[in-house]
Amino acid sequence: MKPTVLHNEKIRLRAPEPEDIDVMLDFENDEEVWDCADMTGPYSRYHIKKYIAESQNNLFADGQLRLMIEVPGGEVAGIIDLFSFDSRHRRAEVGIVVRKDYRRQGIARAALELLEHHSFRFLGIHQLYVYLRKDNAASMNLFLSAGYKMVGTLTDWLYDGTGYKDVCILQKIR
């Protein structure tokens, strides 16, 4: 692994590289996660390539920070993001997705811990928050066990093609 401050014995977080286009396309175009976001259609290879080329991967310049979750051996196991950054109020939304074959191995928790440390200690973020579907037990357990507090529920917030789903707002304050 290349040297970085965003690592532990399980994973490292790194900026996206041009070689990540295919894995990013797989994540972004996975229809199973679209109902957890505001996606309405797939991203193109061109769009992802342009994003990687133009992004400074600087939260203050881009308003978001996307990091690849890499396991020993160099394989990408997931992506973790800070987005909807508000510099005045020092808060950002967290997003995380882990490949199915890497789930339930502590990778999401390790990535979240590294991202929190970087956010609170280095970036000066005051609070992180996440919107989660109420029926997403795995993500709910991840964030609650990491010290996030449920602060509200948005009723009928997301439409998944068959009906509306409630969304919970969780936050962690530094």
Buried (B, 14 or more C-beta within 10 A) or exposed (E): EEEEEBBEEBBBBBBBEEEBBEBBBEBBBBEEEBBBEEBEEEBEEEEBBEBBEEBEBEBEEBBBBBBBBBBEEEEBBBBBBBBBBEEEEBBBBBBBBBBEEBBEBEBBBBBBBBBBEBBBEEBEBEBBBBBBBBEBEEBBEBBBEBEBEBEEEEEEBBEEEEEEBBBBBBBBBE
